[in-house]
Amino acid sequence: MMDKNKKIGLLDRFISWREKHISQNQFILVLSFVVGVLSALAAYLLKHLIHFIQHLLTGGFDPHTFNWLYLVYPVIGIFITGLVIRKIIRDDIGHGVTKVLYAISCRQGKIRRHNTWSSLLASSITIGFGGSVGAESPIVMTGSAIGSNLGSFFKMEKKVMMLLIGCGAAGAVSGIFKAPIAGLVFVIEVLMLDLTMSSLLPLLISSVTAATLSYILMGTEAMFEFHMEDAFDLARVPYVMLLGIVCGVVSLYFTHVTIAIEKQFKKISNPYYKLLIGGSVLSVLIFLFPPLYGEGYETIHQLINGTSENIILDNSLFYGHARFLFLYMFFIILFKAFASTVTNCGGGCGGIFAPSLFLGCIAGYLFASLCNMTGVGVPVSDKNFALFGMAALMSGVFHAPLTGVFLIAELTGGYSLFLPLMIVSVCSYLTVKVFDKNNIYAIRLAQRGELITHHKDQAVLTILKVADVIEKNFMKVAPDMDLGELTSVVAKTKRNIFPVVDAGNRLVGILYLDDIRHIMFRQELYHRYNVATLMREVPERLSIEEPMEAVMRKFEETGAWNLPVEDITGEYIGFISKSAIFTAYRKTLLEFTSD
């Protein structure tokens, strides 16, 4: 106990010294550097764990024939991951980026300490054993948790905690992809942090630091080596636009299939049933389509470098049957969403960065090949279009066209294709936006009204909570109380509203002072009237867990100035007034927008 108190005392003294000698803005820059270093190290560790496990399990496979172990490895991986999560971690760590968005929206930037390592451990097992997901969402969760816990350790305020979460996410994306610009843009577009001059520099420091350390640890070459042999021609712009629309449709398919399968799995409470269903589906899909094994980056590397597309048929039942290649690739596009979703729902842990890149690469390559087969118009480069498809799917699934452009350019070194990358990304994004308001990460939070957006009014209302503005200093009265007893209660309070509650503290009505003002001093009426005859019906009831946007909507619909609040069991708690909301709103808006 003494050692713990001593450590706390040392920390408090350091914080006090720091506040006197180092400004908060300077200290944030130091923390952003540390977050960048730790995020890059975590990304390096995760990638090497995945590759080590995959090489250990599949390094000796004969590519010329199918392998029955594809039916076994994914189930084992999901089973081990599920046990680790349930027995050791004991917390839900799935949907990493969604969890980060939730921490920003509803937890004031707080992420649990175990998230600094739990997602890394669980995803390395899942992906190493063949789970058809990516490592990027888990590493974003890890980086964000590092930023959040560093901020919490040094007792930083809420706004700084959110910024450090962004620094961790930027460092994680930069570190695992060696893409500093994409890391910065991802935080702005996907995590929807508001960009100000005070937040730009820490995000840049984390991104550049993480990318630089990744260059040192993993080399300076691009993640996917790409050599452009066919320069882009303006005559191919219509094809690029059409590819963007096609990839937008594929993005919609991927998003909605994912959400639909997740809803079905939520109906299953037994984790072993989930493992049985998810593992079985995943194993069969990987056995039939081995490119679905793991992240799929090897397939991407082959397609964008012009390697014979027949390599995609390696280890499958279709090896040597090149005539089935296009149909085979089409089924991969069709089933990738199933494989990725059942991996997570069955008990695994992973993200959808890699599935989106993989799916886009296949879609772009298949599109170019089909265009060339028809012989209509000018020929197009299947390598280039595989690259364009990656950017288009990233833009469509994440609603992040800038992230798609910069990430693919940095991943491949294909900077000379910036214009078509921009065109295909915008076309895909616009196609998706016609049908979906939010990206795949934000849909779950948006449905519950827990999503912060760039719209400051909505963002501030999201941050505000009902519990923060409840007023409880109202004197309760009973329905059978007569006017005389009521007058005695009125004399003891300065409020003009009286909640009428029954013996179980359930609100049955509201009594307003203006309704009894004309009779409250007429003693001859004291026993003639009681509260039940004088009260009004409750115009609307608010729940303690209700989002503030819904609260404001109820105020607007009823025209009321005060509305009662109940807990989840229906018991009366207090009232919320418009004036209290406006006061809290102005204060939060000032904190939210100040530099």
C-alpha positions as CSV (number, residue, x, y, z in Angstrom):
1,M,0.0,0.0,0.0
2,M,2.8,2.4,0.9
3,D,4.6,1.7,-2.5
4,K,1.3,2.4,-4.3
5,N,0.8,5.7,-2.4
6,K,4.4,6.6,-3.0
7,K,4.0,6.1,-6.8
8,I,0.8,8.2,-6.8
9,G,2.6,10.9,-4.8
10,L,5.4,10.9,-7.4
11,L,3.0,11.2,-10.3
12,D,1.1,14.0,-8.6
13,R,4.4,15.9,-8.0
14,F,5.5,15.3,-11.7
15,I,2.1,16.6,-12.9
16,S,2.4,19.6,-10.7
17,W,6.0,20.2,-12.0
18,R,4.9,19.8,-15.6
19,E,2.1,22.3,-15.2
20,K,4.5,24.9,-13.9
21,H,7.3,24.3,-16.4
22,I,5.8,22.7,-19.6
23,S,2.7,24.1,-21.2
24,Q,-0.1,21.7,-22.0
25,N,0.3,22.2,-25.8
26,Q,4.0,21.3,-25.5
27,F,3.3,18.2,-23.4
28,I,0.7,17.0,-25.9
29,L,3.4,17.1,-28.6
30,V,5.6,14.9,-26.3
31,L,2.8,12.5,-25.7
32,S,1.9,12.4,-29.4
33,F,5.5,11.4,-30.2
34,V,5.4,8.6,-27.5
35,V,2.1,7.4,-28.9
36,G,3.5,7.2,-32.4
37,V,6.5,5.2,-31.2
38,L,4.4,2.7,-29.2
39,S,1.8,2.4,-32.0
40,A,4.5,1.5,-34.5
41,L,6.0,-1.1,-32.2
42,A,2.6,-2.6,-31.7
43,A,2.0,-2.7,-35.4
44,Y,5.4,-4.4,-36.0
45,L,4.8,-7.0,-33.4
46,L,1.3,-7.8,-34.7
47,K,2.5,-8.2,-38.3
48,H,5.3,-10.5,-37.3
49,L,3.1,-12.6,-35.0
50,I,0.6,-13.1,-37.9
51,H,3.3,-14.0,-40.4
52,F,5.0,-16.4,-37.9
53,I,1.8,-18.3,-37.2
54,Q,0.9,-18.5,-40.9
55,H,4.3,-19.7,-42.0
56,L,4.3,-22.3,-39.2
57,L,0.9,-23.6,-40.3
58,T,0.9,-23.3,-44.1
59,G,4.6,-23.0,-45.1
60,G,4.8,-26.5,-46.4
61,F,1.6,-26.6,-48.4
62,D,1.8,-27.9,-51.9
63,P,0.2,-25.3,-54.2
64,H,-0.7,-27.9,-56.8
65,T,-3.4,-29.6,-54.8
66,F,-6.0,-28.8,-52.2
67,N,-5.3,-29.3,-48.6
68,W,-7.7,-30.6,-46.0
69,L,-6.1,-28.6,-43.2
70,Y,-7.9,-25.5,-44.5
71,L,-11.0,-27.2,-43.0
72,V,-9.3,-27.3,-39.6
73,Y,-7.1,-24.3,-39.0
74,P,-9.7,-21.6,-39.1
75,V,-11.9,-23.4,-36.5
76,I,-9.0,-23.9,-34.2
77,G,-8.0,-20.2,-34.5
78,I,-11.5,-19.0,-33.7
79,F,-11.8,-21.5,-30.8
80,I,-8.5,-20.4,-29.2
81,T,-9.3,-16.7,-29.7
82,G,-12.8,-17.2,-28.2
83,L,-11.3,-18.9,-25.1
84,V,-8.7,-16.1,-24.7
85,I,-11.4,-13.4,-24.9
86,R,-13.9,-15.2,-22.6
87,K,-11.4,-16.6,-20.0
88,I,-8.6,-14.1,-20.0
89,I,-9.7,-10.8,-21.4
90,R,-13.4,-11.1,-20.3
91,D,-14.6,-8.2,-22.4
92,D,-16.0,-7.6,-25.9
93,I,-13.1,-6.5,-28.1
94,G,-14.7,-6.9,-31.5
95,H,-15.3,-4.1,-34.0
96,G,-12.2,-2.2,-33.0
97,V,-12.8,1.1,-34.9
98,T,-16.5,1.1,-33.8
99,K,-15.3,0.8,-30.2
100,V,-12.9,3.7,-30.8
101,L,-15.8,5.8,-32.2
102,Y,-17.9,4.8,-29.1
103,A,-15.1,5.9,-26.8
104,I,-14.9,9.3,-28.5
105,S,-18.7,9.6,-28.6
106,C,-19.8,8.3,-25.2
107,R,-16.9,7.5,-22.9
108,Q,-15.1,10.9,-22.9
109,G,-12.1,9.4,-24.6
110,K,-11.6,6.5,-22.1
111,I,-10.6,3.1,-23.4
112,R,-9.9,0.2,-21.1
113,R,-6.3,-0.6,-20.3
114,H,-6.4,-4.2,-21.6
115,N,-7.1,-2.9,-25.1
116,T,-3.5,-1.9,-25.3
117,W,-2.7,-5.6,-25.8
118,S,-5.8,-7.7,-26.0
119,S,-6.8,-6.9,-29.6
120,L,-3.2,-7.5,-30.7
121,L,-3.1,-10.9,-29.1
122,A,-6.6,-12.0,-30.3
123,S,-6.2,-10.8,-33.9
124,S,-2.8,-12.4,-34.3
125,I,-4.3,-15.8,-33.4
126,T,-7.4,-15.3,-35.5
127,I,-5.6,-14.2,-38.7
128,G,-2.6,-16.5,-38.3
129,F,-4.9,-19.5,-38.3
130,G,-6.7,-18.2,-41.4
131,G,-9.5,-15.9,-40.2
132,S,-10.6,-13.9,-43.2
133,V,-10.1,-10.5,-41.6
134,G,-7.5,-7.8,-41.3
135,A,-5.1,-6.7,-38.6
136,E,-5.7,-3.0,-39.1
137,S,-8.9,-2.4,-37.0
138,P,-7.3,-4.3,-34.0
139,I,-4.1,-2.2,-34.3
140,V,-6.2,1.0,-34.5
141,M,-7.9,-0.1,-31.3
142,T,-4.5,-0.9,-29.8
143,G,-3.0,2.5,-30.8
144,S,-6.1,4.4,-29.6
145,A,-6.0,2.6,-26.3
146,I,-2.3,3.5,-25.9
147,G,-3.2,7.2,-26.5
148,S,-6.2,7.1,-24.2
149,N,-4.4,5.4,-21.3
150,L,-1.4,7.7,-21.6
151,G,-3.7,10.7,-21.4
152,S,-5.5,9.1,-18.4
153,F,-2.2,8.3,-16.7
154,F,-1.2,12.0,-16.8
155,K,-4.7,13.1,-15.9
156,M,-5.4,15.0,-19.1
157,E,-8.8,16.6,-19.8
158,K,-11.5,15.1,-22.0
159,K,-10.6,17.0,-25.1
160,V,-7.0,16.0,-24.9
161,M,-7.9,12.4,-24.3
162,M,-9.9,12.4,-27.6
163,L,-7.0,14.0,-29.4
164,L,-4.6,11.3,-28.1
165,I,-7.0,8.6,-29.2
166,G,-6.7,10.1,-32.7
167,C,-2.9,10.2,-32.4
168,G,-2.9,6.5,-31.5
169,A,-5.2,5.7,-34.5
170,A,-3.1,7.8,-36.9
171,G,0.1,6.1,-35.6
172,A,-1.4,2.7,-35.9
173,V,-2.5,3.1,-39.5
174,S,0.8,4.9,-40.4
175,G,2.8,2.2,-38.7
176,I,1.1,-0.9,-40.1
177,F,0.9,0.5,-43.7
178,K,3.9,2.8,-43.7
179,A,1.5,5.5,-44.8
180,P,1.7,8.7,-42.8
181,I,-0.6,10.8,-44.9
182,A,-3.3,8.0,-44.9
183,G,-3.0,7.8,-41.1
184,L,-3.7,11.4,-40.7
185,V,-6.6,11.5,-43.2
186,F,-8.1,8.3,-41.7
187,V,-8.5,10.0,-38.3
188,I,-10.2,13.0,-39.9
189,E,-12.5,11.1,-42.3
190,V,-13.4,7.9,-40.3
191,L,-13.0,8.8,-36.7
192,M,-14.4,12.3,-37.5
193,L,-12.2,14.2,-35.2
194,D,-12.6,18.0,-35.8
195,L,-9.4,19.3,-37.3
196,T,-8.0,22.5,-35.8
197,M,-4.5,23.9,-35.8
198,S,-3.9,22.6,-32.3
199,S,-4.9,19.0,-33.3
200,L,-3.1,18.9,-36.6
201,L,0.5,19.0,-35.3
202,P,0.1,16.2,-32.8
203,L,-1.6,14.0,-35.4
204,L,1.2,14.7,-37.8
205,I,3.9,13.9,-35.2
206,S,2.3,10.6,-34.4
207,S,1.8,9.6,-38.0
208,V,5.3,10.6,-39.1
209,T,6.9,9.0,-36.0
210,A,5.1,5.7,-36.5
211,A,5.9,5.6,-40.3
212,T,9.6,6.4,-39.7
213,L,10.0,3.7,-37.1
214,S,8.2,1.3,-39.4
215,Y,10.7,2.2,-42.2
216,I,13.5,1.5,-39.8
217,L,12.1,-1.9,-38.6
218,M,10.6,-3.2,-41.9
219,G,12.5,-1.3,-44.7
220,T,11.6,1.7,-46.8
221,E,9.9,-0.2,-49.7
222,A,6.2,0.2,-50.2
223,M,4.0,-2.5,-48.7
224,F,2.9,-3.7,-52.1
225,E,5.5,-3.3,-54.7
226,F,4.0,-1.9,-57.9
227,H,5.7,-1.1,-61.2
228,M,3.6,0.9,-63.6
229,E,4.0,-0.3,-67.2
230,D,0.9,1.3,-68.7
231,A,0.7,5.0,-68.3
232,F,-2.8,6.3,-67.6
233,D,-4.6,7.7,-70.6
234,L,-7.6,10.2,-70.5
235,A,-9.4,7.9,-72.9
236,R,-9.8,5.5,-70.0
237,V,-11.6,7.9,-67.7
238,P,-15.1,6.6,-68.5
239,Y,-13.9,3.1,-67.6
240,V,-12.5,4.4,-64.3
241,M,-15.8,6.1,-63.5
242,L,-17.7,3.0,-64.3
243,L,-15.4,0.9,-62.1
244,G,-16.1,3.4,-59.3
245,I,-19.8,2.9,-59.6
246,V,-19.4,-0.9,-59.8
247,C,-17.1,-0.8,-56.7
248,G,-19.7,1.4,-54.9
249,V,-22.3,-1.3,-55.5
250,V,-19.9,-4.0,-54.2
251,S,-19.2,-1.8,-51.1
252,L,-22.9,-1.6,-50.5
253,Y,-23.2,-5.4,-50.8
254,F,-20.3,-5.9,-48.5
255,T,-21.7,-3.5,-45.8
256,H,-25.2,-4.8,-45.8
257,V,-24.3,-8.4,-45.9
258,T,-22.0,-7.8,-42.9
259,I,-24.6,-6.0,-40.9
260,A,-27.3,-8.6,-41.8
261,I,-25.1,-11.6,-40.7
262,E,-24.1,-9.8,-37.5
263,K,-27.8,-9.3,-36.6
264,Q,-28.5,-13.0,-37.1
265,F,-25.5,-14.0,-34.9
266,K,-26.7,-11.6,-32.1
267,K,-29.8,-13.9,-31.8
268,I,-27.5,-16.7,-30.7
269,S,-26.4,-16.5,-27.1
270,N,-24.3,-19.7,-26.8
271,P,-20.7,-18.9,-27.9
272,Y,-20.1,-22.5,-28.8
273,Y,-23.0,-22.5,-31.2
274,K,-21.6,-19.3,-32.8
275,L,-18.2,-21.1,-33.1
276,L,-19.9,-24.1,-34.7
277,I,-21.8,-22.1,-37.2
278,G,-19.1,-19.5,-37.9
279,G,-16.2,-21.9,-38.0
280,S,-18.0,-24.3,-40.2
281,V,-18.9,-21.7,-42.8
282,L,-15.5,-20.1,-42.7
283,S,-13.6,-23.5,-43.1
284,V,-15.8,-24.6,-46.0
285,L,-15.3,-21.2,-47.8
286,I,-11.5,-21.2,-47.3
287,F,-11.3,-24.9,-48.4
288,L,-13.1,-24.0,-51.6
289,F,-11.5,-20.6,-52.1
290,P,-8.0,-20.6,-50.4
291,P,-7.4,-16.8,-51.3
292,L,-9.9,-16.1,-48.5
293,Y,-7.3,-17.5,-46.0
294,G,-6.0,-14.7,-43.7
295,E,-5.6,-11.1,-44.9
296,G,-5.3,-12.0,-48.6
297,Y,-2.3,-9.7,-49.1
298,E,-0.4,-12.3,-51.1
299,T,-3.2,-12.3,-53.7
300,I,-3.1,-8.5,-53.9
301,H,0.7,-8.6,-54.4
302,Q,0.4,-11.1,-57.3
303,L,-2.4,-9.3,-59.1
304,I,-1.0,-5.7,-59.0
305,N,2.4,-7.0,-60.2
306,G,1.1,-8.9,-63.2
307,T,1.9,-12.4,-61.9
308,S,-0.2,-15.0,-63.6
309,E,-3.7,-14.8,-62.3
310,N,-3.9,-18.6,-62.3
311,I,-1.9,-18.5,-59.1
312,I,-5.2,-17.5,-57.4
313,L,-6.2,-21.1,-58.1
314,D,-3.3,-22.5,-56.1
315,N,-4.2,-25.0,-53.3
316,S,-7.8,-25.2,-54.5
317,L,-10.0,-27.8,-56.1
318,F,-9.9,-25.8,-59.3
319,Y,-6.1,-25.8,-59.7
320,G,-5.2,-26.3,-63.4
321,H,-8.7,-25.3,-64.6
322,A,-8.0,-21.8,-65.8
323,R,-11.3,-21.7,-67.7
324,F,-13.1,-21.3,-64.4
325,L,-10.9,-18.4,-63.3
326,F,-13.4,-15.6,-63.8
327,L,-16.2,-17.5,-62.2
328,Y,-13.9,-18.4,-59.4
329,M,-13.0,-14.7,-58.8
330,F,-16.7,-13.7,-58.9
331,F,-17.5,-16.2,-56.2
332,I,-14.6,-14.8,-54.1
333,I,-16.2,-11.4,-54.4
334,L,-19.5,-12.9,-53.4
335,F,-18.3,-14.8,-50.4
336,K,-15.7,-12.5,-48.9
337,A,-18.3,-10.7,-46.9
338,F,-19.5,-13.9,-45.5
339,A,-16.0,-15.2,-44.6
340,S,-15.0,-11.9,-42.9
341,T,-18.2,-11.6,-40.9
342,V,-18.5,-15.2,-39.7
343,T,-14.8,-14.9,-38.6
344,N,-15.7,-12.2,-36.1
345,C,-19.2,-13.4,-35.2
346,G,-17.9,-17.0,-34.6
347,G,-15.5,-15.7,-31.9
348,G,-12.5,-14.3,-33.8
349,C,-11.1,-10.8,-33.8
350,G,-10.2,-8.8,-36.8
351,G,-11.1,-5.8,-39.0
352,I,-12.3,-5.0,-42.5
353,F,-9.4,-2.9,-43.8
354,A,-7.7,-6.0,-45.4
355,P,-11.0,-7.5,-46.7
356,S,-11.8,-4.2,-48.4
357,L,-8.4,-4.0,-50.1
358,F,-8.6,-7.6,-51.1
359,L,-12.1,-7.3,-52.4
360,G,-11.3,-4.1,-54.3
361,C,-8.2,-5.6,-55.9
362,I,-10.2,-8.7,-57.1
363,A,-13.1,-6.5,-58.3
364,G,-10.8,-4.1,-60.2
365,Y,-8.8,-6.9,-61.8
366,L,-12.0,-8.8,-62.9
367,F,-13.6,-5.6,-64.2
368,A,-10.5,-4.8,-66.4
369,S,-10.3,-8.4,-67.6
370,L,-13.9,-8.5,-68.6
371,C,-13.6,-5.1,-70.4
372,N,-10.6,-6.4,-72.4
373,M,-12.5,-9.6,-73.2
374,T,-15.4,-7.7,-74.8
375,G,-13.0,-5.9,-77.1
376,V,-15.1,-2.7,-76.9
377,G,-13.2,0.6,-76.7
378,V,-9.6,1.0,-75.7
379,P,-7.8,-1.8,-73.7
380,V,-7.2,-1.2,-70.0
381,S,-4.5,-2.3,-67.7
382,D,-5.6,-5.0,-65.3
383,K,-2.8,-4.2,-62.9
384,N,-3.8,-0.5,-62.8
385,F,-7.4,-1.3,-62.4
386,A,-6.7,-3.7,-59.6
387,L,-5.1,-0.8,-57.9
388,F,-8.1,1.5,-58.6
389,G,-10.4,-1.1,-57.2
390,M,-8.6,-1.1,-53.9
391,A,-9.0,2.6,-53.5
392,A,-12.7,2.4,-54.6
393,L,-13.7,-0.2,-52.1
394,M,-11.8,1.6,-49.3
395,S,-13.7,4.8,-50.2
396,G,-17.1,3.1,-50.5
397,V,-17.0,0.9,-47.4
398,F,-15.4,3.5,-45.1
399,H,-17.0,6.6,-46.7
400,A,-13.5,7.9,-46.9
401,P,-12.4,8.9,-50.4
402,L,-9.2,10.8,-49.3
403,T,-8.1,7.8,-47.2
404,G,-8.7,5.5,-50.2
405,V,-6.6,7.7,-52.5
406,F,-3.6,8.4,-50.2
407,L,-3.6,4.9,-48.7
408,I,-3.3,3.1,-52.0
409,A,-0.8,5.7,-53.3
410,E,1.4,5.1,-50.3
411,L,0.9,1.4,-50.1
412,T,2.0,0.8,-53.7
413,G,4.0,3.9,-54.6
414,G,1.5,4.5,-57.4
415,Y,1.7,8.3,-57.1
416,S,1.6,8.8,-60.8
417,L,-1.9,7.4,-60.8
418,F,-3.3,10.1,-58.5
419,L,-5.9,11.4,-60.9
420,P,-7.6,8.1,-61.7
421,L,-7.4,7.1,-58.0
422,M,-9.3,10.3,-57.1
423,I,-11.9,9.7,-59.9
424,V,-12.6,6.1,-58.9
425,S,-12.7,6.9,-55.2
426,V,-15.1,9.8,-55.6
427,C,-17.4,7.8,-57.9
428,S,-17.5,4.9,-55.5
429,Y,-18.2,7.2,-52.5
430,L,-21.0,9.1,-54.3
431,T,-22.6,5.9,-55.3
432,V,-22.6,4.6,-51.7
433,K,-23.8,7.9,-50.2
434,V,-27.0,7.7,-52.3
435,F,-28.0,4.7,-50.2
436,D,-26.1,4.9,-46.9
437,K,-25.6,7.9,-44.7
438,N,-23.0,6.3,-42.5
439,N,-20.1,4.0,-43.1
440,I,-19.9,0.4,-41.8
441,Y,-18.2,1.5,-38.6
442,A,-20.6,4.2,-37.7
443,I,-23.9,2.4,-38.6
444,R,-24.1,0.7,-35.2
445,L,-23.5,3.9,-33.2
446,A,-25.8,6.0,-35.4
447,Q,-28.7,3.6,-34.9
448,R,-28.3,4.2,-31.1
449,G,-27.8,8.0,-31.4
450,E,-24.2,7.7,-30.1
451,L,-22.2,8.9,-33.0
452,I,-20.2,12.1,-33.1
453,T,-20.1,13.8,-36.5
454,H,-18.5,16.8,-38.1
455,H,-21.8,18.6,-37.6
456,K,-21.1,20.5,-34.4
457,D,-24.7,20.8,-33.2
458,Q,-25.2,17.0,-33.5
459,A,-21.7,16.4,-32.1
460,V,-22.3,18.5,-29.0
461,L,-25.8,16.9,-28.4
462,T,-24.1,13.5,-28.6
463,I,-21.5,14.5,-26.0
464,L,-24.2,15.8,-23.6
465,K,-25.9,13.2,-21.4
466,V,-29.3,13.3,-19.7
467,A,-27.7,12.5,-16.4
468,D,-25.6,15.7,-16.7
469,V,-28.5,18.1,-16.8
470,I,-31.1,16.5,-14.5
471,E,-32.5,18.7,-11.7
472,K,-33.7,16.8,-8.6
473,N,-34.7,19.6,-6.2
474,F,-38.4,19.2,-6.8
475,M,-40.7,18.4,-3.9
476,K,-42.8,15.3,-4.6
477,V,-46.4,15.1,-3.7
478,A,-48.9,12.2,-3.5
479,P,-52.1,12.0,-5.5
480,D,-54.3,11.7,-2.3
481,M,-52.8,14.8,-0.7
482,D,-55.4,17.5,-0.1
483,L,-55.1,21.2,-1.0
484,G,-54.2,22.2,2.6
485,E,-51.3,19.7,2.7
486,L,-50.2,20.8,-0.7
487,T,-50.1,24.5,0.4
488,S,-47.7,23.6,3.2
489,V,-45.4,21.9,0.6
490,V,-45.6,24.9,-1.7
491,A,-44.4,27.2,1.2
492,K,-41.2,25.1,1.6
493,T,-39.9,25.3,-2.0
494,K,-39.1,27.9,-4.6
495,R,-40.0,25.6,-7.5
496,N,-43.3,26.0,-9.4
497,I,-43.5,22.4,-10.5
498,F,-44.5,19.4,-8.3
499,P,-44.1,15.8,-9.5
500,V,-47.0,13.6,-8.4
501,V,-45.7,10.1,-7.6
502,D,-47.4,7.0,-6.2
503,A,-46.1,4.8,-3.4
504,G,-43.7,3.1,-5.8
505,N,-42.2,6.4,-6.9
506,R,-43.9,6.2,-10.3
507,L,-44.8,9.5,-11.8
508,V,-48.6,9.7,-12.3
509,G,-48.9,13.4,-13.1
510,I,-47.5,16.9,-12.8
511,L,-48.9,19.8,-10.8
512,Y,-48.1,23.4,-11.7
513,L,-48.2,26.3,-9.2
514,D,-50.1,28.5,-11.7
515,D,-53.0,26.0,-11.6
516,I,-53.6,26.3,-7.9
517,R,-52.4,29.9,-7.3
518,H,-56.0,31.3,-7.3
519,I,-57.3,28.8,-4.7
520,M,-54.3,28.0,-2.5
521,F,-55.1,30.6,0.1
522,R,-58.9,29.8,0.4
523,Q,-58.9,27.6,3.5
524,E,-62.6,26.6,3.0
525,L,-61.4,24.6,-0.1
526,Y,-58.5,22.9,1.6
527,H,-60.3,19.6,2.1
528,R,-62.5,19.8,-1.0
529,Y,-59.7,19.4,-3.5
530,N,-56.8,16.9,-3.7
531,V,-53.7,16.6,-5.9
532,A,-55.3,13.9,-8.1
533,T,-58.0,16.4,-9.2
534,L,-55.6,19.3,-9.7
535,M,-52.7,17.6,-11.5
536,R,-52.1,17.4,-15.3
537,E,-51.1,14.5,-17.4
538,V,-47.4,14.0,-18.2
539,P,-46.9,15.5,-21.7
540,E,-43.8,13.2,-22.3
541,R,-41.4,11.1,-20.3
542,L,-37.6,11.0,-20.8
543,S,-35.4,8.0,-20.1
544,I,-32.0,8.4,-18.3
545,E,-30.4,6.5,-21.2
546,E,-32.1,8.5,-24.0
547,P,-29.8,10.4,-26.4
548,M,-29.9,14.1,-26.1
549,E,-31.0,14.5,-29.8
550,A,-34.1,12.5,-29.0
551,V,-34.7,14.6,-25.8
552,M,-34.6,17.8,-27.9
553,R,-37.0,16.3,-30.3
554,K,-39.5,15.6,-27.5
555,F,-39.2,19.2,-26.2
556,E,-39.9,20.4,-29.7
557,E,-42.9,18.2,-30.2
558,T,-44.5,18.9,-26.8
559,G,-43.6,22.6,-26.6
560,A,-42.8,22.0,-22.9
561,W,-40.1,23.9,-20.9
562,N,-39.6,21.1,-18.4
563,L,-39.9,17.3,-18.9
564,P,-39.6,14.5,-16.2
565,V,-36.9,11.9,-16.3
566,E,-37.3,8.2,-15.3
567,D,-34.7,5.5,-14.7
568,I,-34.7,2.2,-16.7
569,T,-37.2,0.7,-14.2
570,G,-39.7,3.6,-14.7
571,E,-39.1,5.3,-11.4
572,Y,-39.1,9.1,-11.2
573,I,-35.7,10.8,-10.9
574,G,-36.1,14.5,-11.7
575,F,-36.8,17.1,-14.4
576,I,-34.8,18.5,-17.3
577,S,-35.4,22.1,-18.4
578,K,-34.6,23.7,-21.7
579,S,-32.6,26.4,-19.9
580,A,-30.3,23.7,-18.3
581,I,-29.7,22.1,-21.7
582,F,-28.9,25.4,-23.4
583,T,-26.5,26.3,-20.6
584,A,-24.7,22.9,-20.8
585,Y,-24.8,23.1,-24.6
586,R,-23.0,26.5,-24.7
587,K,-20.4,25.3,-22.3
588,T,-19.7,22.0,-24.2
589,L,-19.7,23.8,-27.6
590,L,-17.1,26.2,-26.2
591,E,-14.9,23.2,-25.1
592,F,-15.6,21.3,-28.3
593,T,-14.6,24.1,-30.7
594,S,-11.9,26.0,-28.8
595,D,-8.3,25.6,-30.1
